[in-house]
Each structure stands twice: as structure tokens, then as C-alpha cells.
Amino acid sequence: MWNQGGSYGESNMGGGYSQSPGGFASPAPSQGGEKKARQRAQQIVPCTVSQLMSAAQAEDVFKVGEVEVAQVTIVGIIRTTDKSMTNIQYKVDDMTGAPMDVKQWVDTEDPSVDSTVIPPGTYVKVSGNLRSFQNHRSVVAFNVRPLEDMNEITSHMLEVVQAHMLLNKPQPIRVRTSFTHDKKHQGLKKHLPNVLSLIRSCPDAQGISTQDLKQSLSGMSLAVIKQAVEFLSNEGHIFSTIDEDHFKSTDNDD
């Protein structure tokens, strides 16, 4: 996916999170819940305005579902602008709720910094920090840029869905009912719980390899194991670790 202004990495998410400037951090094995929480708070999470406005708040911590959000990206159209000596204020509308107030500070001492005001009617991508002051929420932006391609609107919405599916605590695996109508996957659904159980039970930081899974599941072919691993990875239940052949459960607290 596109990666301008600090968001998602370019690699697809099959097998794990990508690592890019300002993007999702690879979920390295955590030594405890507190460390995992700090890691998530440092990620830039694609969001909608509606999610930010309805996020639960405890002191200065915001959560959308189980996902802690601090640095966020939103995509929308500028409705109004207002420039002062120290900052530029925008109202950005992504059609999911009332326009979000966005404040971008202006560095008056550095003439090389672009302080051009983006006019109303322009679609932009905003990257910044979610803030609340006197029960009024806003985004303090470190980057506001016009979209170069309107497909970025669709890309952002897909990233929003994908990010929150992957970062939310995985639920117990449920095999899609469509498998009963898909000959390719008819034989796969019965193997998924066994594969996931072995991956969850692996205590090693690097996870378990597909070869080790094959040895433990002697009645299952390597091809079926790889299909199961691919499905579980795409569904957000597991992620790759040291390479594309080792996997660990996303809900393993080790």
C-alpha cells in the first residue's frame, strides 16, 4: 500500500505486520502485557473521524475497541481553514461524523518549513496526535498533505478495517460458512483448530516452523499445513516472526 505522510508499509499483511517509518511495528515477542501496551500506543493507526470521536478515554489514553490510539491518520476533505501567526486550523470531513478539528503548528523561525494554507475543498491525508481539551477532541497534525490520487480514499478505508481487525484481540477461531461451498477449502476447515492449537502452545520466541508442524501433525500434508497457516495469518490469528516459515499466535502473551 501507499506510504506517504507516515502510514502503512508497502508490503501486504499476509504473515505479519510490516515495519515502516511511522507505520505498524512488527509485533515482537513481548515480555509482559505492559510492554505490549506501550508498543501499541506508539503505532500510527489509520482511523475514521467517527472512531476518534467515539473512542473511550481514560485520562490521556484513547481506545477504539481494544486498540489504543495516540498517533493516527485520517483522510477527508477540508471544509474550512483559519491561519494565525502560530498555527493553521482545519476542519476535515471524512463523511463518518462531524468534521474533525485539525491544528498544525507553524514554525515562524524556520522559513524552509512550508506553511502554505491548503484551501477548502481539497482532499487531504492528516497524520497527527489525538488530543482532548475540555472535552473537545482534535488532531494536532505533524503532516497535512493533499491527496495525489483519489484512490487513496479507498486505500485508507481498507487500511482502517485491516488495522483494527489485526490489532484487536483475536476472538476464538470461527470457520467461515462459505467453506462448505468452496471445494478448495472443504478439507481445510477441520485442520485449522489443530494447527492453531500447536502454534499457540509453542513457547519459543521465534514461534514454530511449518516443518515442525508437519512433524507434529503427521497425518496432514505440508501443502494443507501451509494453506491453514496462510488462512490463519490472513485472519489475524498468527503472524510470521524470524522468516516466512515461522509463526506465533497473536494472542500469546509470552
ZITA-V450000 format. One record per pair of residues at least 12 apart in sequence whose C-alpha atoms are under 10 Angstrom apart, sorted by the first residue. I is the first residue (numbers start at 0). J is the second residue. Records with the same first field share a line. If there is no record, write none. Layout:
I: J ; J
This chain:
0: 12 ; 151 ; 154 ; 155 ; 158
1: 151 ; 154 ; 155
2: 19 ; 20 ; 21 ; 22
3: 20 ; 21 ; 124 ; 126 ; 142 ; 144 ; 146 ; 147
4: 20 ; 21 ; 22 ; 72 ; 124 ; 125 ; 126 ; 127 ; 141 ; 142 ; 143 ; 144
5: 19 ; 20 ; 21 ; 22 ; 23 ; 43 ; 71 ; 72 ; 124 ; 125 ; 126 ; 127 ; 141 ; 142
6: 19 ; 20 ; 21 ; 22 ; 23 ; 42 ; 43 ; 44 ; 45 ; 71 ; 72 ; 124 ; 126 ; 155 ; 158
7: 19 ; 20 ; 21 ; 22 ; 23 ; 43 ; 44 ; 45 ; 72 ; 155 ; 158 ; 162
8: 20 ; 21 ; 22 ; 23 ; 24
9: 22
11: 233
12: 161 ; 162 ; 165 ; 232 ; 233 ; 235 ; 238 ; 239
13: 229 ; 230 ; 231 ; 232 ; 233 ; 234 ; 235 ; 237 ; 238 ; 239 ; 243
14: 228 ; 229 ; 230 ; 231 ; 232 ; 233 ; 234 ; 235 ; 236 ; 237 ; 238 ; 239 ; 240 ; 242 ; 243 ; 244 ; 245 ; 246 ; 247
15: 165 ; 232 ; 233 ; 235 ; 236 ; 237 ; 238 ; 239 ; 240 ; 243 ; 246 ; 247 ; 249
16: 162 ; 165 ; 166 ; 235 ; 238 ; 239 ; 240
20: 42 ; 43
21: 41 ; 42 ; 43 ; 44 ; 70 ; 71 ; 126
22: 41 ; 42 ; 43 ; 44 ; 45 ; 70 ; 71
23: 38 ; 39 ; 41 ; 42 ; 43 ; 44 ; 162 ; 166
24: 38 ; 39 ; 41 ; 42 ; 43
25: 38 ; 238 ; 239 ; 240
26: 38 ; 39 ; 166 ; 238 ; 239 ; 240 ; 247 ; 249
27: 204 ; 205 ; 238 ; 239 ; 240 ; 241 ; 247
28: 203 ; 204 ; 205 ; 206 ; 240 ; 247 ; 248 ; 249 ; 251 ; 252 ; 253
29: 204 ; 251 ; 252 ; 253
30: 252 ; 253
31: 252 ; 253
32: 252 ; 253
35: 252
36: 66 ; 67
37: 67
38: 67
39: 66 ; 67 ; 68 ; 69 ; 166
40: 60 ; 61 ; 62 ; 66 ; 67 ; 68 ; 69 ; 70
41: 67 ; 68 ; 69 ; 70 ; 71
42: 67 ; 68 ; 69 ; 70 ; 71
43: 68 ; 69 ; 70 ; 71 ; 72 ; 126 ; 127 ; 128 ; 162
44: 66 ; 67 ; 68 ; 69 ; 70 ; 71 ; 72 ; 73 ; 126 ; 158 ; 159 ; 162 ; 163 ; 166
45: 68 ; 70 ; 71 ; 72 ; 73 ; 74 ; 125 ; 126 ; 155 ; 156 ; 157 ; 158 ; 159 ; 160 ; 161 ; 162 ; 163
46: 63 ; 68 ; 70 ; 71 ; 72 ; 73 ; 74 ; 155 ; 156 ; 158 ; 159 ; 160 ; 162 ; 163
47: 71 ; 72 ; 73 ; 74 ; 75 ; 92 ; 93 ; 94 ; 95 ; 96 ; 99 ; 155 ; 156 ; 159 ; 160
48: 72 ; 73 ; 74 ; 75 ; 91 ; 92 ; 93 ; 94 ; 95 ; 96 ; 97 ; 98 ; 99 ; 100 ; 137 ; 138
49: 93 ; 94 ; 95 ; 96 ; 97 ; 98 ; 99
50: 62 ; 63 ; 64 ; 95 ; 96 ; 159
51: 63 ; 68 ; 69 ; 71 ; 73 ; 96 ; 99 ; 129 ; 130 ; 136 ; 137 ; 138
52: 96 ; 97 ; 99 ; 129 ; 131 ; 135 ; 136 ; 137
53: 96 ; 136
54: 66 ; 67 ; 68
55: 67
56: 131
58: 131
59: 129 ; 130 ; 131
60: 129 ; 130 ; 131
61: 129 ; 130 ; 131
63: 163 ; 167
64: 163 ; 166 ; 167 ; 168
65: 163 ; 166 ; 167 ; 168
66: 162 ; 163 ; 164 ; 165 ; 166 ; 167 ; 168
67: 166 ; 167
68: 128 ; 129
69: 127 ; 128 ; 129 ; 130 ; 138
70: 126 ; 127 ; 128 ; 129 ; 130 ; 138 ; 139 ; 140 ; 141
71: 125 ; 126 ; 127 ; 128 ; 129 ; 138 ; 139 ; 140
72: 124 ; 125 ; 126 ; 127 ; 128 ; 129 ; 138 ; 140 ; 142 ; 143 ; 155 ; 159
73: 91 ; 92 ; 93 ; 99 ; 123 ; 124 ; 125 ; 126 ; 127 ; 138 ; 143 ; 152 ; 155 ; 156 ; 159
74: 91 ; 92 ; 93 ; 94 ; 122 ; 123 ; 124 ; 125 ; 126 ; 143 ; 144 ; 145 ; 146 ; 151 ; 152 ; 153 ; 154 ; 155 ; 156
75: 90 ; 91 ; 92 ; 93 ; 94 ; 95 ; 98 ; 99 ; 120 ; 121 ; 122 ; 123 ; 124 ; 125 ; 145 ; 146 ; 152 ; 155
76: 89 ; 90 ; 91 ; 92 ; 93 ; 94 ; 98 ; 118 ; 119 ; 120 ; 121 ; 122 ; 123 ; 124 ; 145 ; 146
77: 89 ; 90 ; 91 ; 92 ; 93 ; 98 ; 99 ; 101 ; 117 ; 118 ; 119 ; 120 ; 121 ; 122 ; 123 ; 124 ; 145
78: 90 ; 91 ; 92 ; 98 ; 99 ; 118 ; 119 ; 120 ; 121 ; 122
79: 91 ; 92 ; 98 ; 100 ; 117 ; 118 ; 119 ; 120
80: 100 ; 101 ; 102 ; 116 ; 117 ; 118 ; 119
81: 102 ; 116 ; 117 ; 118
82: 102 ; 103 ; 104 ; 105 ; 114 ; 115 ; 116
83: 104 ; 105
84: 104 ; 105 ; 106 ; 107
85: 103 ; 104 ; 105 ; 106 ; 107
86: 102 ; 103 ; 104 ; 105 ; 106 ; 107 ; 114 ; 116
87: 101 ; 102 ; 103 ; 104 ; 105 ; 114 ; 115 ; 116 ; 117 ; 140
88: 100 ; 101 ; 102 ; 103 ; 104 ; 116 ; 138 ; 139 ; 140
89: 101 ; 102 ; 103 ; 116 ; 117 ; 118 ; 119 ; 138 ; 143
90: 102 ; 119 ; 137
91: 119 ; 120 ; 121 ; 122 ; 123 ; 124 ; 125 ; 138
92: 122 ; 123
93: 122 ; 123 ; 152
98: 137
99: 136 ; 137 ; 138
100: 135 ; 136 ; 137 ; 138 ; 139
101: 125 ; 126 ; 127 ; 128 ; 129 ; 130 ; 136 ; 137 ; 138 ; 139 ; 140 ; 143
102: 127 ; 128 ; 137 ; 138 ; 139 ; 140 ; 141 ; 143
103: 125 ; 127 ; 138 ; 139 ; 140 ; 141 ; 142 ; 143
104: 139 ; 140 ; 141 ; 142
116: 143
117: 143 ; 144 ; 145
118: 145
121: 144 ; 145 ; 146
122: 144 ; 145 ; 146 ; 147 ; 148 ; 149 ; 151 ; 152
123: 142 ; 143 ; 144 ; 145 ; 146 ; 147 ; 149 ; 151 ; 152
124: 142 ; 143 ; 144 ; 145 ; 146 ; 147 ; 151 ; 152 ; 155
125: 138 ; 139 ; 140 ; 141 ; 142 ; 143 ; 144 ; 145
126: 138 ; 139 ; 140 ; 141 ; 142 ; 143 ; 144
127: 139 ; 140 ; 141 ; 142 ; 143
128: 140 ; 141
161: 233 ; 234 ; 235
162: 235
164: 234 ; 235
165: 232 ; 233 ; 234 ; 235 ; 236 ; 237 ; 238 ; 249
166: 235 ; 249
167: 235 ; 249 ; 250
168: 235 ; 236 ; 249 ; 250
169: 234 ; 235 ; 236 ; 237 ; 248 ; 249 ; 250
170: 235 ; 236 ; 250
171: 192 ; 236
172: 191 ; 192 ; 195 ; 231 ; 234 ; 235 ; 236
173: 188 ; 191 ; 192 ; 234
174: 187 ; 188 ; 189 ; 191 ; 192
175: 188
176: 188
184: 223 ; 226 ; 227
186: 223
187: 223 ; 224 ; 226 ; 227 ; 230
188: 227 ; 230
189: 227
190: 216 ; 219 ; 223 ; 224 ; 226 ; 227
191: 223 ; 224 ; 226 ; 227 ; 228 ; 230 ; 231
192: 227 ; 231
193: 212 ; 215 ; 216 ; 227
194: 209 ; 212 ; 213 ; 215 ; 216 ; 219 ; 224 ; 225 ; 227 ; 228 ; 231
195: 227 ; 228 ; 231 ; 236 ; 237 ; 246 ; 247 ; 248
196: 248
197: 211 ; 212 ; 215 ; 216 ; 247 ; 248
198: 211 ; 212 ; 228 ; 236 ; 237 ; 245 ; 246 ; 247 ; 248 ; 249 ; 251
199: 236 ; 237 ; 246 ; 247 ; 248 ; 249 ; 250 ; 251 ; 252 ; 253
200: 247 ; 248 ; 251
201: 246 ; 247 ; 248 ; 251 ; 253
202: 247 ; 251 ; 252 ; 253
203: 247 ; 253
204: 240 ; 241 ; 246 ; 247 ; 253
205: 239 ; 240 ; 241 ; 242 ; 245 ; 246 ; 247
206: 237 ; 238 ; 239 ; 240 ; 241 ; 244 ; 245 ; 246 ; 247 ; 248
207: 239 ; 240 ; 244 ; 245 ; 246 ; 247 ; 248
208: 239 ; 240 ; 241 ; 242 ; 243 ; 244 ; 245 ; 246 ; 247
209: 221 ; 222 ; 224 ; 225 ; 228 ; 243 ; 244 ; 245 ; 246
210: 224 ; 225 ; 244 ; 245
211: 245
212: 224 ; 225 ; 228 ; 245
213: 225
225: 244
228: 244 ; 245 ; 246
231: 248
232: 246 ; 247 ; 248 ; 249
235: 248 ; 249 ; 250
236: 248 ; 249 ; 250 ; 251
237: 249 ; 250 ; 251
